[in-house]
Amino acid sequence: MAGQAQFEELARQLSAVGAVKRDMGRILPPDCPAGSAAVLTLLGRHGDMRMSKLAELLAVDMSVTSRHVAHVAARGWIERHPDPADKRSRILRLTPEGLEQLDELSRRTTHLLAERLADWTDEEVAQLIGLMTRLRASFGDCRSVPRLPAPVFEETTRTPAST
């Protein structure tokens, strides 16, 4: 098992992933902010779904999900149909325009990654994919698991030197 220093360095490196995500956010089209891109991506990956399932996958509450859905629906990227099993619910479905937008997002992301990782070998990219996949699997589905309490660190007490 890795030592504490390695886990501390891993924590630092993982916090730096935020910079990568921000850079990826900068390439999004102006009319497709990150929340909208996430809605399109999840519908593209998982297919038609209820808004409650989308909220669960986004790991945000229904009011935030509703805003994202309203934004993409207003642009014609998704349709909302009554759920045959529960008329009070809506099923979200990508439209052909939504699929085009999703393809554009994929092209932009792929281009950015290819540009930034141009000096990486195919083996290095494959290794990163494998390790990130394994890391996610080690954490399981973070959306459905209750959060653990923050770690408790023992404080070291210093005693004044005797005089």
C-alpha positions as CSV (number, residue, x, y, z in Angstrom):
1,M,0.0,0.0,0.0
2,A,1.2,3.5,-0.8
3,G,2.5,5.6,2.1
4,Q,1.0,8.8,3.5
5,A,3.3,11.1,1.5
6,Q,2.1,9.4,-1.7
7,F,-1.5,9.9,-0.8
8,E,-0.9,13.5,0.1
9,E,0.7,14.1,-3.3
10,L,-2.2,12.3,-5.0
11,A,-4.6,14.6,-3.2
12,R,-2.7,17.6,-4.4
13,Q,-2.6,16.3,-8.0
14,L,-6.4,15.5,-7.9
15,S,-7.2,19.0,-6.7
16,A,-5.2,20.3,-9.7
17,V,-7.7,18.4,-12.0
18,G,-9.9,21.4,-11.4
19,A,-7.6,23.5,-13.7
20,V,-8.0,20.9,-16.4
21,K,-11.8,21.0,-16.0
22,R,-11.8,24.8,-16.1
23,D,-9.8,24.7,-19.3
24,M,-12.2,22.2,-20.8
25,G,-15.1,24.5,-19.8
26,R,-13.5,27.4,-21.7
27,I,-13.9,25.5,-25.0
28,L,-17.7,25.1,-24.7
29,P,-19.8,27.1,-27.1
30,P,-21.2,30.3,-25.5
31,D,-24.8,29.1,-25.6
32,C,-23.8,25.7,-24.0
33,P,-22.5,26.2,-20.4
34,A,-21.1,23.3,-18.4
35,G,-24.5,22.3,-16.9
36,S,-26.1,22.1,-20.3
37,A,-23.2,20.1,-21.7
38,A,-23.5,17.7,-18.7
39,V,-27.2,17.2,-19.5
40,L,-26.5,16.5,-23.2
41,T,-23.6,14.2,-22.3
42,L,-25.7,12.2,-19.8
43,L,-28.6,11.8,-22.1
44,G,-26.2,10.8,-24.9
45,R,-24.6,8.2,-22.7
46,H,-27.7,6.8,-20.8
47,G,-30.5,7.5,-23.2
48,D,-34.0,8.9,-22.4
49,M,-34.7,9.4,-18.7
50,R,-36.8,11.1,-16.2
51,M,-35.7,14.4,-14.7
52,S,-35.3,12.7,-11.3
53,K,-32.7,10.3,-12.8
54,L,-30.9,13.1,-14.5
55,A,-30.7,15.0,-11.2
56,E,-29.3,11.9,-9.5
57,L,-26.7,11.5,-12.3
58,L,-25.8,15.2,-12.1
59,A,-25.6,15.0,-8.3
60,V,-27.5,18.2,-8.0
61,D,-31.0,19.0,-6.7
62,M,-34.1,19.2,-8.9
63,S,-34.2,23.0,-9.0
64,V,-30.7,23.1,-10.6
65,T,-31.6,20.3,-12.9
66,S,-34.8,22.1,-14.0
67,R,-32.7,25.2,-14.9
68,H,-30.3,23.1,-17.0
69,V,-33.1,21.3,-18.7
70,A,-35.0,24.5,-19.4
71,H,-31.9,25.9,-21.0
72,V,-31.3,23.0,-23.3
73,A,-35.0,22.6,-24.1
74,A,-35.2,26.3,-25.1
75,R,-32.5,25.7,-27.6
76,G,-34.3,22.7,-29.1
77,W,-31.6,20.2,-28.0
78,I,-34.0,18.0,-25.9
79,E,-37.7,17.2,-25.9
80,R,-39.8,16.6,-22.8
81,H,-42.5,13.9,-23.2
82,P,-45.1,12.7,-20.7
83,D,-43.9,9.5,-19.0
84,P,-46.4,6.8,-19.9
85,A,-45.9,5.2,-16.5
86,D,-46.5,8.4,-14.6
87,K,-48.2,11.3,-16.4
88,R,-46.9,13.8,-13.8
89,S,-43.3,13.0,-14.9
90,R,-41.5,13.9,-18.1
91,I,-39.1,11.8,-20.1
92,L,-36.2,13.8,-21.5
93,R,-34.9,12.9,-25.0
94,L,-32.2,14.3,-27.2
95,T,-33.4,15.9,-30.4
96,P,-31.4,15.7,-33.7
97,E,-30.2,19.2,-32.9
98,G,-29.1,18.0,-29.5
99,L,-27.2,15.1,-31.0
100,E,-25.5,17.6,-33.3
101,Q,-24.6,19.8,-30.3
102,L,-23.3,16.7,-28.4
103,D,-21.1,15.8,-31.5
104,E,-19.8,19.4,-31.5
105,L,-18.9,19.2,-27.8
106,S,-17.2,15.9,-28.4
107,R,-15.1,17.3,-31.3
108,R,-14.1,20.3,-29.2
109,T,-13.1,18.2,-26.2
110,T,-11.2,15.6,-28.3
111,H,-9.4,18.5,-30.1
112,L,-8.3,20.1,-26.8
113,L,-7.1,16.8,-25.3
114,A,-5.2,15.9,-28.5
115,E,-3.6,19.4,-28.5
116,R,-2.6,19.3,-24.8
117,L,-1.5,15.7,-24.8
118,A,0.3,15.8,-28.2
119,D,3.6,14.9,-26.6
120,W,2.1,11.8,-24.9
121,T,2.5,8.4,-26.4
122,D,-0.5,6.2,-27.1
123,E,0.6,4.0,-24.3
124,E,0.7,6.9,-21.8
125,V,-2.8,8.0,-22.8
126,A,-4.0,4.4,-22.4
127,Q,-2.3,4.1,-19.0
128,L,-4.0,7.3,-17.8
129,I,-7.4,6.1,-19.0
130,G,-6.9,2.8,-17.3
131,L,-5.8,4.4,-14.0
132,M,-8.6,6.9,-14.0
133,T,-11.1,4.2,-14.7
134,R,-9.7,2.2,-11.8
135,L,-9.7,5.2,-9.5
136,R,-13.4,5.9,-10.3
137,A,-14.2,2.2,-9.7
138,S,-12.4,2.4,-6.3
139,F,-14.7,5.2,-5.3
140,G,-17.8,3.5,-6.6
141,D,-20.8,5.6,-7.6
142,C,-20.1,8.7,-5.6
143,R,-23.6,10.1,-6.4
144,S,-25.4,7.4,-4.4
145,V,-23.1,6.8,-1.5
146,P,-23.5,9.0,1.6
147,R,-20.6,11.2,2.2
148,L,-18.2,10.1,4.8
149,P,-17.3,12.5,7.7
150,A,-14.2,14.6,7.3
151,P,-11.1,12.9,8.5
152,V,-10.0,13.7,12.0
153,F,-6.4,14.6,12.4
154,E,-4.7,14.5,15.7
155,E,-3.3,17.7,16.8
156,T,0.2,17.7,18.2
157,T,0.5,19.6,21.4
158,R,3.6,21.3,22.1
159,T,4.7,21.7,25.7
160,P,6.8,24.7,26.6
161,A,10.4,23.7,27.2
162,S,11.2,23.5,30.9
163,T,13.2,26.4,32.3
